Structures are given as structure tokens and as C-alpha cells.
Amino acid sequence: MDKAERRAEIISILAARGHATTGELAQDLNVHRRTIMNDISYLSFGYPIYTKPGEGGGVFIMASYKPYGNTLTQSETETLCGLYEKAEGKEKEILYRIIRKYGADKLEF
């Protein structure tokens, strides 16, 4: 994964989760925390992300940031939710991110 792909993945993770720690991002992307901190610094110029130190802190993205929201059809959403229920591990996390990224804003699953 190159730098551009990693940074796009960080935005994708934050858009799906809302926030993550630099340690979580580093582990998910198999890089050092310092690399994530550099990426966050770079990304903060073009995306509504910010950091918060201390307990409950981490890297956050504004809740209003939904660049891909509501682009799935009802049938696509139902199919992906069905696959999500059967998935495990990394596949379940990826399906969750796809559904949150492209699905309805208030989707509960």
C-alpha cells in the first residue's frame, strides 16, 4: 500500500468509525504511529479531521462528512447487510465500512 492509498484508507476508516486512535490506525494499516501522525497532519489540510488528546481522545472526523452517503440502492443495502451478518473478522469490518460509507446515514445494523 502506497502513501496515497494509506491516506485514503485513513479517511475511509474515520468516515466509518467516526474516530480512532493513532495506535489503532497504525495497527490496522501495518505502519508506525509516527507515520499515521504525519498522515493526519497532511490530511487535516483537506479533510475535516482533528485530534483530541487524553482519555477518549484520538483522531476524529466531523460527523457531517459524508462524501459518499446514500448511494446504495435498497437492494444493494439489504444484500450487503446480509453478507455483513454472516461475515467474520476483517471481512466484517470491511463490509461495515462499505455500508457506512455508501449507505443511508441513519442505517442501523
N, CA, C and O of each residue as an XYZ file, in Angstrom:
436
protein
N       0.860     -1.173      0.000
C       0.000      0.000      0.000
C       0.907      1.236      0.000
O       1.781      1.380      0.855
N       0.684      2.114     -0.964
C       1.495      3.329     -1.012
C       0.874      4.426     -0.138
O      -0.191      4.236      0.451
N       1.542      5.550     -0.065
C       1.135      6.657      0.800
C      -0.280      7.149      0.478
O      -1.086      7.358      1.385
N      -0.578      7.333     -0.794
C      -1.891      7.836     -1.193
C      -2.998      6.840     -0.814
O      -4.058      7.239     -0.332
N      -2.749      5.567     -1.032
C      -3.734      4.541     -0.666
C      -3.940      4.502      0.844
O      -5.071      4.390      1.318
N      -2.850      4.594      1.594
C      -2.940      4.575      3.054
C      -3.743      5.774      3.549
O      -4.586      5.633      4.435
N      -3.490      6.926      2.994
C      -4.225      8.122      3.432
C      -5.702      8.038      3.071
O      -6.556      8.477      3.842
N      -6.006      7.483      1.914
C      -7.411      7.280      1.540
C      -8.071      6.282      2.495
O      -9.238      6.435      2.855
N      -7.321      5.274      2.895
C      -7.837      4.281      3.838
C      -8.092      4.904      5.214
O      -9.066      4.557      5.881
N      -7.231      5.809      5.632
C      -7.448      6.504      6.905
C      -8.760      7.275      6.864
O      -9.549      7.201      7.805
N      -9.000      8.010      5.787
C     -10.257      8.753      5.651
C     -11.445      7.795      5.648
O     -12.469      8.070      6.272
N     -11.311      6.687      4.954
C     -12.384      5.694      4.904
C     -12.682      5.136      6.295
O     -13.844      5.016      6.682
N     -11.643      4.798      7.036
C     -11.818      4.273      8.398
C     -12.491      5.314      9.286
O     -13.430      4.996     10.016
N     -12.019      6.540      9.227
C     -12.599      7.585     10.058
C     -14.043      7.884      9.667
O     -14.881      8.127     10.535
N     -14.338      7.869      8.377
C     -15.709      8.116      7.926
C     -16.650      7.034      8.443
O     -17.804      7.315      8.766
N     -16.165      5.804      8.524
C     -16.996      4.701      9.003
C     -17.111      4.683     10.526
O     -18.202      4.492     11.062
N     -16.002      4.878     11.219
C     -15.981      4.753     12.678
C     -16.263      6.060     13.413
O     -16.763      6.051     14.537
N     -15.945      7.172     12.781
C     -16.074      8.464     13.448
C     -14.789      8.898     14.123
O     -14.447     10.081     14.126
N     -14.079      7.940     14.694
C     -12.792      8.248     15.321
C     -11.996      6.961     15.510
O     -12.541      5.858     15.456
N     -10.701      7.127     15.730
C      -9.796      6.024     16.027
C      -8.558      6.613     16.673
O      -8.268      7.797     16.507
N      -7.834      5.798     17.400
C      -6.572      6.270     17.948
C      -5.486      6.085     16.895
O      -5.647      5.314     15.949
N      -4.385      6.798     17.072
C      -3.275      6.624     16.131
C      -2.727      5.203     16.223
O      -2.278      4.644     15.222
N      -2.762      4.620     17.412
C      -2.319      3.235     17.580
C      -3.189      2.255     16.812
O      -2.684      1.330     16.177
N      -4.509      2.463     16.873
C      -5.427      1.598     16.122
C      -5.190      1.717     14.626
O      -5.137      0.713     13.916
N      -5.049      2.942     14.154
C      -4.808      3.157     12.730
C      -3.483      2.536     12.303
O      -3.398      1.915     11.244
N      -2.452      2.704     13.126
C      -1.145      2.133     12.808
C      -1.236      0.608     12.722
O      -0.668     -0.003     11.817
N      -1.943      0.007     13.657
C      -2.097     -1.450     13.642
C      -2.915     -1.896     12.431
O      -2.540     -2.853     11.753
N      -4.020     -1.221     12.153
C      -4.870     -1.579     11.009
C      -4.114     -1.479      9.684
O      -4.331     -2.283      8.778
N      -3.232     -0.495      9.579
C      -2.541     -0.228      8.322
C      -1.094     -0.732      8.302
O      -0.368     -0.543      7.326
N      -0.697     -1.378      9.400
C       0.622     -2.011      9.493
C       1.775     -1.019      9.265
O       2.710     -1.289      8.512
N       1.678      0.133      9.938
C       2.732      1.144      9.890
C       2.980      1.650     11.315
O       2.264      1.267     12.240
N       3.968      2.487     11.492
C       4.275      3.072     12.795
C       3.313      4.217     13.105
O       2.758      4.848     12.204
N       3.130      4.468     14.403
C       2.270      5.580     14.828
C       2.765      6.913     14.262
O       1.959      7.779     13.924
N       4.060      7.078     14.160
C       4.619      8.331     13.630
C       4.169      8.542     12.177
O       3.889      9.669     11.769
N       4.104      7.465     11.410
C       3.627      7.553     10.022
C       2.176      8.037     10.009
O       1.809      8.892      9.203
N       1.365      7.491     10.894
C      -0.049      7.904     10.985
C      -0.131      9.377     11.387
O      -0.937     10.124     10.832
N       0.681      9.793     12.330
C       0.662     11.188     12.763
C       1.034     12.125     11.608
O       0.438     13.191     11.453
N       2.013     11.728     10.807
C       2.370     12.528      9.623
C       1.214     12.558      8.621
O       0.915     13.603      8.043
N       0.569     11.408      8.419
C      -0.573     11.344      7.504
C      -1.712     12.236      7.991
O      -2.322     12.948      7.193
N      -2.001     12.204      9.276
C      -3.080     13.016      9.841
C      -2.771     14.500      9.661
O      -3.651     15.290      9.319
N      -1.532     14.865      9.891
C      -1.122     16.255      9.699
C      -1.362     16.686      8.254
O      -1.879     17.775      8.006
N      -0.994     15.849      7.322
C      -1.187     16.142      5.899
C      -2.679     16.199      5.561
O      -3.130     17.131      4.894
N      -3.437     15.211      6.015
C      -4.857     15.120      5.670
C      -5.693     16.248      6.274
O      -6.726     16.621      5.718
N      -5.253     16.786      7.400
C      -6.044     17.815      8.077
C      -6.174     19.097      7.250
O      -7.030     19.932      7.541
N      -5.346     19.258      6.239
C      -5.461     20.432      5.369
C      -6.601     20.302      4.363
O      -7.111     21.312      3.878
N      -7.009     19.072      4.042
C      -8.039     18.887      3.031
C      -9.309     18.201      3.508
O     -10.292     18.129      2.771
N      -9.294     17.697      4.736
C     -10.446     16.973      5.269
C     -10.793     17.508      6.653
O      -9.926     18.025      7.357
N     -12.061     17.383      7.045
C     -12.469     17.889      8.362
C     -12.107     16.911      9.482
O     -12.982     16.373     10.159
N     -10.803     16.693      9.664
C     -10.348     15.807     10.731
C      -9.583     16.628     11.765
O      -8.994     17.666     11.462
N      -9.614     16.125     12.991
C      -8.918     16.802     14.075
C      -8.510     15.768     15.114
O      -9.031     14.654     15.130
N      -7.593     16.135     15.965
C      -7.151     15.244     17.027
C      -7.557     15.808     18.378
O      -7.725     17.015     18.554
N      -7.707     14.907     19.309
C      -8.061     15.288     20.674
C      -7.186     14.438     21.599
O      -7.239     13.210     21.532
N      -6.392     15.064     22.449
C      -5.504     14.304     23.329
C      -6.235     13.745     24.551
O      -7.357     14.145     24.863
N      -5.576     12.820     25.224
C      -6.066     12.327     26.508
C      -7.068     11.196     26.408
O      -7.299     10.624     25.342
N      -7.655     10.893     27.558
C      -8.650      9.814     27.671
C      -9.828     10.090     26.741
O     -10.396     11.181     26.764
N     -10.188      9.123     25.940
C     -11.268      9.288     24.980
C     -10.864     10.076     23.754
O     -11.706     10.424     22.926
N      -9.589     10.356     23.635
C      -9.097     11.133     22.505
C      -8.761     10.265     21.317
O      -9.079      9.076     21.282
N      -8.117     10.872     20.353
C      -7.728     10.174     19.138
C      -7.874     11.079     17.944
O      -7.763     12.301     18.050
N      -8.121     10.473     16.814
C      -8.306     11.185     15.558
C      -9.792     11.117     15.229
O     -10.388     10.040     15.247
N     -10.383     12.255     14.932
C     -11.819     12.350     14.681
C     -12.070     12.965     13.311
O     -11.247     13.714     12.785
N     -13.225     12.631     12.747
C     -13.680     13.286     11.520
C     -15.055     13.869     11.820
O     -15.859     13.249     12.517
N     -15.318     15.035     11.305
C     -16.604     15.691     11.557
C     -17.747     14.769     11.138
O     -17.703     14.164     10.068
N     -18.762     14.667     11.979
C     -19.895     13.793     11.705
C     -20.613     14.167     10.413
O     -21.238     13.315      9.780
N     -20.529     15.415     10.027
C     -21.209     15.872      8.813
C     -20.493     15.444      7.531
O     -21.033     15.614      6.438
N     -19.278     14.889      7.654
C     -18.520     14.486      6.466
C     -19.057     13.161      5.937
O     -18.782     12.106      6.509
N     -19.810     13.212      4.864
C     -20.393     12.034      4.221
C     -20.282     12.181      2.710
O     -21.291     12.435      2.051
N     -19.092     12.029      2.141
C     -18.926     12.262      0.709
C     -19.623     11.240     -0.176
O     -19.909     11.521     -1.339
N     -19.897     10.063      0.362
C     -20.470      9.008     -0.467
C     -21.854      8.580      0.006
O     -22.436      7.661     -0.570
N     -22.385      9.210      1.020
C     -23.619      8.767      1.656
C     -24.793      8.596      0.709
O     -24.967      9.350     -0.249
N     -25.585      7.591      1.005
C     -26.854      7.331      0.332
C     -26.714      7.029     -1.168
O     -27.563      7.445     -1.956
N     -25.675      6.326     -1.563
C     -25.530      5.981     -2.976
C     -25.866      4.520     -3.261
O     -25.834      4.101     -4.418
N     -26.188      3.732     -2.224
C     -26.603      2.345     -2.433
C     -28.110      2.277     -2.619
O     -28.861      3.024     -1.993
N     -28.540      1.371     -3.485
C     -29.973      1.127     -3.609
C     -30.432      0.307     -2.408
O     -29.608     -0.244     -1.678
N     -31.719      0.229     -2.207
C     -32.270     -0.568     -1.105
C     -31.849     -2.030     -1.238
O     -31.483     -2.657     -0.244
N     -31.894     -2.572     -2.438
C     -31.497     -3.956     -2.683
C     -30.011     -4.177     -2.378
O     -29.641     -5.184     -1.775
N     -29.171     -3.242     -2.794
C     -27.735     -3.344     -2.511
C     -27.468     -3.295     -1.006
O     -26.650     -4.052     -0.483
N     -28.166     -2.401     -0.326
C     -28.006     -2.273      1.116
C     -28.426     -3.554      1.821
O     -27.711     -4.037      2.698
N     -29.572     -4.110      1.452
C     -30.049     -5.349      2.072
C     -29.082     -6.504      1.822
O     -28.819     -7.299      2.725
N     -28.557     -6.599      0.612
C     -27.603     -7.660      0.286
C     -26.329     -7.523      1.109
O     -25.841     -8.504      1.670
N     -25.795     -6.320      1.183
C     -24.576     -6.102      1.964
C     -24.807     -6.346      3.456
O     -23.931     -6.888      4.131
N     -25.961     -5.960      3.975
C     -26.266     -6.204      5.388
C     -26.369     -7.706      5.660
O     -25.938     -8.179      6.712
N     -26.939     -8.452      4.715
C     -26.997     -9.907      4.853
C     -25.615    -10.535      4.876
O     -25.345    -11.432      5.674
N     -24.747    -10.063      4.003
C     -23.365    -10.551      3.987
C     -22.630    -10.165      5.269
O     -21.833    -10.941      5.796
N     -22.905     -8.965      5.762
C     -22.289     -8.486      7.000
C     -22.629     -9.410      8.164
O     -21.760     -9.748      8.967
N     -23.879     -9.813      8.254
C     -24.318    -10.682      9.354
C     -23.583    -12.021      9.347
O     -23.374    -12.611     10.407
N     -23.191    -12.506      8.176
C     -22.514    -13.800      8.049
C     -20.990    -13.694      8.128
O     -20.304    -14.692      8.350
N     -20.475    -12.497      7.948
C     -19.023    -12.299      7.872
C     -18.383    -12.340      9.256
O     -19.053    -12.200     10.279
N     -17.071    -12.536      9.255
C     -16.292    -12.533     10.486
C     -14.986    -11.782     10.256
O     -14.523    -11.648      9.124
N     -14.409    -11.302     11.331
C     -13.077    -10.707     11.285
C     -12.960     -9.489     10.386
O     -13.814     -8.602     10.386
N     -11.878     -9.472      9.621
C     -11.549     -8.325      8.758
C     -12.631     -8.098      7.696
O     -12.943     -6.957      7.355
N     -13.204     -9.198      7.174
C     -14.265     -9.060      6.170
C     -15.477     -8.327      6.745
O     -16.102     -7.517      6.060
N     -15.802     -8.615      8.002
C     -16.940     -7.942      8.642
C     -16.653     -6.448      8.796
O     -17.530     -5.617      8.559
N     -15.422     -6.108      9.194
C     -15.035     -4.702      9.328
C     -15.112     -3.981      7.990
O     -15.590     -2.849      7.924
N     -14.649     -4.622      6.926
C     -14.675     -4.004      5.595
C     -16.115     -3.803      5.123
O     -16.447     -2.741      4.596
N     -16.968     -4.803      5.303
C     -18.376     -4.652      4.926
C     -19.042     -3.532      5.730
O     -19.834     -2.762      5.187
N     -18.724     -3.445      7.009
C     -19.270     -2.379      7.844
C     -18.895     -1.011      7.278
O     -19.731     -0.113      7.175
N     -17.630     -0.875      6.916
C     -17.168      0.405      6.369
C     -17.834      0.723      5.041
O     -18.167      1.880      4.785
N     -18.033     -0.273      4.194
C     -18.705     -0.041      2.912
C     -20.143      0.418      3.141
O     -20.608      1.372      2.518
N     -20.832     -0.264      4.033
C     -22.233      0.079      4.306
C     -22.327      1.477      4.902
O     -23.190      2.262      4.509
N     -21.441      1.796      5.856
C     -21.467      3.130      6.469
C     -21.039      4.210      5.483
O     -21.533      5.336      5.536
N     -20.124      3.867      4.589
C     -19.599      4.840      3.639
C     -20.605      5.162      2.541
O     -20.777      6.324      2.171
N     -21.256      4.154      2.031
C     -22.143      4.352      0.876
C     -23.628      4.238      1.208
O     -24.468      4.605      0.385
N     -23.967      3.742      2.387
C     -25.366      3.514      2.740
C     -26.027      4.732      3.350
O     -25.432      5.805      3.443
N     -27.264      4.544      3.762
C     -28.037      5.617      4.360
C     -27.396      6.094      5.649
O     -26.804      5.302      6.382
N     -27.509      7.374      5.928
C     -26.876      7.974      7.104
C     -27.328      7.356      8.423
O     -26.514      7.180      9.329
N     -28.581      7.033      8.542
C     -29.127      6.545      9.801
C     -29.327      5.023      9.813
O     -30.143      4.511     10.579
N     -28.606      4.325      8.992
C     -28.731      2.878      8.875
C     -28.326      2.201     10.180
O     -27.244      2.457     10.708
N     -29.188      1.345     10.694
C     -28.910      0.580     11.919
C     -28.726     -0.872     11.545
O     -29.586     -1.471     10.899
N     -27.595     -1.443     11.956
C     -27.383     -2.882     11.755
C     -26.412     -3.400     12.780
O     -26.096     -4.590     12.785
